[in-house]
Amino acid sequence: MSAPSAPEHALSLMDPPIEAPRITDGYLDLLDPGEDAGRPSVAQRAMRSTVVPRIYERAWRPFLFTLWTLRTTGAEERLVRDLLRPADGDVTLDVACGPGNTTRRLRASYDGGVVVGFDYSATMLARATADTFDAGVTYVRGDAHRLPFADGSCDVVSCLGALYLVEDPFRVVDELLRVLAPGGRIAILATCDRGPAPLRALTGLAEPLSGLRTFAPDAFMSRFEADGLEDVRIEVSGVSQTVAGRRPLDDRG
């Protein structure tokens, strides 16, 4: 019997099972057609536009990323690989994958298994599927506040650069932790509330309009530790924080 394809593998991780998945532009679409309604913030509208996905990898992310993290994208890639340490055969979930740049890099770091890119933006996922030529990668559109995957189904979980955009970031973190398997590793990248007081005050005033949130340096680290993760580590650079941890092997819930 041949090994399941990446989309089949992704579907096998879902609970409850999806009987008749809808395929849109090459990705599994789990959102109802009208579910994109509402009043997205300025930042969310940008990520769901048709323009940002086209320039994200070459201009948008390198410029803004360096500005707020004070790290190059290359340095970030090395840090993420060190924190997540994907192994051959792992099931990797990359939440808020955007156009798939991190998803593809995670896949390139090991053999076997599957990498699932997950995002809310249809335009980002259309770009991701168009730019991905690896049979071990698949993409799913859905809401990170209610991930469709079973408890403990993913060996590696990442969410790099999106928690400051979502409606309830800590609910999303709880979902990321829920799907993390025993022995699995998780890493998130978010904003960090630091720097001169006037700058923090200005950032706070801009949050309601822009939709960009900032988080205390211990916000996610304490969440990881409360969930029982080990080897919890935080890297603060610029106004960003990268937080990682590992679920113990004997943690069976």
Buried (B, 14 or more C-beta within 10 A) or exposed (E): EEEEEBBEBBBBBBEEEBEEBEEBBBBBBBBEEEEEEEEBBEBBEBBBEEEBBBEBBEEBBBEEBBEBBEBEBEEBBEBBBEBBBBBEEBBBBBBBBBBBBBBBBBBBBBEEBBBBBBBBBBBBBBBBBEBBEEEBBBBBBBBBBEBBBBEBBBBBBBBBBBBBBBBEBEEBBBBBBBBBBBBBBBBBBBBBBBEEEEEBEEBEEEEEEBBBBBBEBEBBBEBBEEBEBEEBBBBEBBBBBBBBBBBEEEBEE
